């Protein structure tokens, strides 16, 4: 296979993985410190890489242009299709809620006079029109925004290192380790694009494996550098600390901009937040709008597209107005949905495969069973967080 499509696939995997989750990662992992967070990154990356391999094999076994819903139906029957349907919707709704909530403080920075309630409508109102126009509209604006995202990231990694304090990186606390697992897991989710990549790479499994391994490793490195920069320059405690940001559901770029008294860092931090949120919002919003249009058999007229847009944004807006910590809370919920949709479900689907034979051997069954147990642990952690049983570790 030519190198061009492989490089394109690697960038698609990395681009899907790198996004708004980066804004919440340092806030959620700040309680444990840099080194424990990198261990958690490694664990989640390994499990998500393995389930990425499962997606490749399942897609190959089902054949054709199979999407996640089709893969679940062909391997697990009606219940698999139902689980895929429900949790696909829940995952994308929770992510859109996170984007809307996370963007509101940024719009208030740009327009200081507007109330928070109005700021929460800004993202759907300003960028929902591109989603209404479809793939062409999103593709056009996304190219501009991705350029801004890369530029803002380069500004930050160039200017922050002189402000890093080694003593901040030495902080270690294992008690909150599990608390951040759902958000970290969500930040390594790229699996939904694998069926599209399979078509793009002409169902070349060897090329797909390369793309998933290199693309996810690239995302791991970029996320790791971001962790190093933020946890090394922003303390846990204090008015501008990560603990305060966690309490109020503020993305990591907020305390970062306040701690480092540099106009360029402040501009880079807010620009990075804005571009990360909007690019992720456009991709997920388009995916959900198209999914609802196809799944509910909505006509592709202007009225149908408008209905799909309304169904895409109204439920997340209701969630955002119901919870003050909407940004981080939505990411925490997304962790449970990712555990079901992208960890448990592929392991369950792979359990039914006749080929490759590895999944029917003892080692294969152990790998699949371990993956299912891991997904159950993430779901349990989410329940414990909802019941407030982790709050004592975040003091």
N, C-alpha and C positions, 0 to 999 in steps of 0.2 A: 504494500500500500504506500502511496505517496505521503511525504512528510507533512504536507500542507493540512490535510484533513485531521491528522493526528494532533498537530499543534492547535488547530482550531478546537478540537474536542477537549484537549487539556485545558484550554482557556475557558471553555464553557463550564467544565467541572469546577475549576477554581473560582470563576466568576459567580457561579451559583452558590458556592460554599461561602465565599467572602461577601459579607453584606452587613445588614443592620445588626446581626447578632454580635458583631465586634463591639458595638456600642454598649451592650449589656454585659459582656464577658468580664471586664476588669471590675465592674461593680459587684457582680455576683461572686467572683473568686477572690476579691480583695481581702475578705475575712480570713482566708486560709493562707494567702501569700503566694509568691511567684512559683517557688519550686513545687509545692503540692498541686498548684493549678496546672503546671506542665505535665505532672504525672497523670492528672485527670484528663487532660487533653490527649495524652498518649493512649489511655485506655479507651476513651470514646472513639478516637480515630481508628484504632484497631477493629473495634466492633463494627463501626460503620463501613470500614473498608471490606470486611468480610461479608456484610450484608449487600454491599455493592457488587461483590463477586456473585452472590446469590441472584441478584437481579439480572446480571448478565446471563447466567445459566438458565434461569427461568424464562427469560425473554427468548433465548435461543430454542428452548424446548417447545414453547408455545408456537413460535414462528410467526411470520407475517409482520404487520405493523401493529403489534399488540401493545396497548397501553396498560397501565397498572390495573385498571378495572377488569380488562379482558384477561390479563394474566391471573388475577385472583379467581375469576369465574372458571377459567379452564382448569385450574389446579385444585381449587377447593370447593367449587360449586357455588350455590346461591349464597351460603353464609359468608364465603370469602368475598364475593362481590359486594354484599351488604356492608361488611366491615370496611372494605376499601372505600366505598361510597361515603359512608358516614364520617370516617376519620380523615379522609381527604378534605371534606368540607370543613370539619372542625379545625384541622391544621391550618388551612389557608385563611379561614376567618380569624383565627387567633393571631396569625402573623400580620394580617392587615390591621387588626386592632392595635398591635404593638407599633406599627408604623405611624398610625394616626396619632396615638398617644405620645410617641417619641418626637413627633414633628411639631406638636403644639408649642412647646417652649421655644423652639427655634424660630417659629413664625412670630412669637412675641418679642424675640430679640430683634427681628427685622422691622416689625411694626409694634413698637412699645405700647401704643395706646389701646390696642384691641384686647378685649377680655379673653380669658382662657377658654371659655365656652365657644366663642366664635373661632378661636385659633384651631380648635379641634376639627372644624369643618374645612380648614384651609386646604389640606392635602387633597381630599376628594374633589373639592371645587376647582382647584387650580390644575390638577393633573388627571382627574377622572375623564376629561374630554379626550385625552390621548388614548385612553383605554377604550372609550366609546368608538374611536376611529379604527380600532383593531391593531393588528400586528404592524402595519406600515407606520401608523402614528406613533406607536410605542418605540419601534425600531429607530425612527428619526430622532426623537428627543432623547432616547437612551444613549445613543452614541455621544451626544454632547455632554450628558450628565456623567457618563463613565470617564470621559476625559477630565472632567472636573474632579471626580473622585480620585483618580490616579495622581493628579497634580497636588491635591490637598494632602494625600497620604505621604507623598515625597517631601512636601514642606515639613510635615510633622516629624518624620524620621530624620530629617536633616537638622532640625532646630531643637528637639527635645533632649538628645543625649547629654549636653552640658549640664542639664538640670537634674540628672539622675543621682539619687542618693543611695549608696550601697546598703546602708542600714535598713532602708525600706524594703529592699529585695531579700533581706535576711529574715524577715518576719515569716514564721511558720506556725500554723495552727491546724491540726488535723480534724478537730471537732466538726467544722462546717463543711468537710470534704464532700459529703454526699449531697449537701444542699444545692450546690452549683451544677451537679451532674445533668439535670434536665436541660438547662440552658446550653451547656457545653455540647451535649448530644445534638441539640437542634442546630448548632453552629457548624456541624459537619454533615448536614443533610443535603445531598445533591442527587439522590437516587431517582427522583421523579423524571429527570431528564434522560436517564439511561435508555429507555425505549426509543427516544428521539435520536440519541447518539448511535444506537444500533443501526437505525436506518441510514443515518448520515455516513457511517463507516461501513456500509454494505454488509452488516452482520459479520464482520471480521472479529471473532472473539479475542484473538491475540492482540489486535489493535485496541479493542475495548478495555482489556486488562491494563495495557500500558497507559491509556488515557485516564482511567480511574485512579491508578496508583500514583502517577506523576501529578495529576491535577489535584488530588486530595492532599498529597505531600506539600505541594506549593501553598495550598490554603493553610496547612498546619504551620508552615514556617512564617507566613505573613501574620497569622493570628498570634503566634508565639512572640514575634517581634513587637507587636502591638501590646501584648501583656507586659513585656519587659519595659517598654517605654512608659506605660501608664502606672503600673505598680511600683516602678522605680522612681517616679517623680511626684506621685500624689499619695499623701499619707492616708491611713485608714481613718483616723479620728480627726475631729475639728470641723468647723463650719464648711470648709471646702474639701472635706475628706470623702472617701469612698463610702463609708458607713452612712453618712448623711445623704449621699446620692442614692443609696439603696433604699433608705427610709422614704424618700420622696419620689422614687421612680425616675430619677434623672440619669440620662446616658452618661457614659464615662467622660465624654468630651467637655461636659459642663464643669466639673471640678478641675479637669486638666487645664482649661482655659483660665480659670480663676487662680490656680496655684502658680502658674508661670506667667509672670508679668511681662509678656511680650505681645505686641499687637499682631505680629505675624503668626505666632502660635495660636492666638485667639481666633484670628481669621481662619487659619488652617483647621482648627478644631471644629468650629461651627460649620465650615464648608464641608469638612469630611462627614460630619453628622448629617448634614442636609443631603449631600449626594448619596450617601449610603442608604438613607431611608427612602429617598425618592426612587432610586434605581431598583431597590428591592420591591417597593410598593408597586411600581409599574409592572414588573415581571409577574409577581404573585397576583396582582389585580387582573391582569390580562388572562392568566391561567384560570383563575376562578370564574371570570366572566365567560370565557369559552366553555369551561366545564359545565356551567349552569345552562348555557345555551344549548349544548349538545344533550346533556342529561335530561333536561326538562322539555326538550324539543321546542324551544322557543324560536319563532320565526326570525330570520335574519333581516327583517325590515328595520326602519328607524325606530318604530315603536318597540320592537322586540329587543333591539340593542339597548334602548333606554330602560326597559324592564330588567334586563340582565345587570345593568349598572346599578339600579336601585337595589336589587337582591344582593349584589356584591358588597355594597357599602353600608346599608342600613343596619344589619345585625352587628358588625364591628363597632359602629358608632354608638349603639345602645350599650355595648359592653364598656366602651371607653368612658362614657358619661356615668357609669355605675361604679367605677373603681378609680380611686385617686392614683394608685400605683399601676395604672393601666399598662404602661410600657413593659416593665419587668414582670408583672403578673401574667400578661399575655404570653410572654416568652416562656414563663414557667409552665403554663398550660400547654403550650406548643410542645414542650419536652415530652409530656405524656403521649400526645398524639403522634409525635415522631417515633416514640418507643413502640407504639402499636403498629403504625403504618409502615415504617421503614426498618424495624428490627424484628418484631414478632411475626408480622405477616410474611416477609420473605423467607424466614426460617420455616414457618408452617408450610409455605408453598413448596420449598425445596424438599421438605420431608416426603412429598408425594412423587418426586421425580424418579424415573428409572435410570436416567443418564444425566450427568456422569455418575458412575457407580460409587464414587467416594461417599456420596451422601447416604448410601445404604450400608456402608461399612460401620464398624463399631466406632472408629475415630470420627467419621462423618456425623454419626448420631450424637456423639459427645459434643462436637462443635455446635450442632444445631440446638441441642438441649441447653448448652451453656448460653447461647444467644437468646433463647426464649426466657431463661431465668434472668438474664441481664435486663431484658425488656420489662419483666415483671418487677424487678427492683426499682427501675426508673419510675414506673407507675406507682409503686408503693411510696416512694419518696415524695412524689407529687401529692399523694393523699396525706402523708404526714405533714407536709408543708401547709396544706389547706387546714389541717387540724391544729396548726400552731405548735407542733411538737419539736420543730427545729429552732424556734425563736430563742431558746435558751443558749444556743451555740453562737448566736449572732450578737453577742453583747461585747 
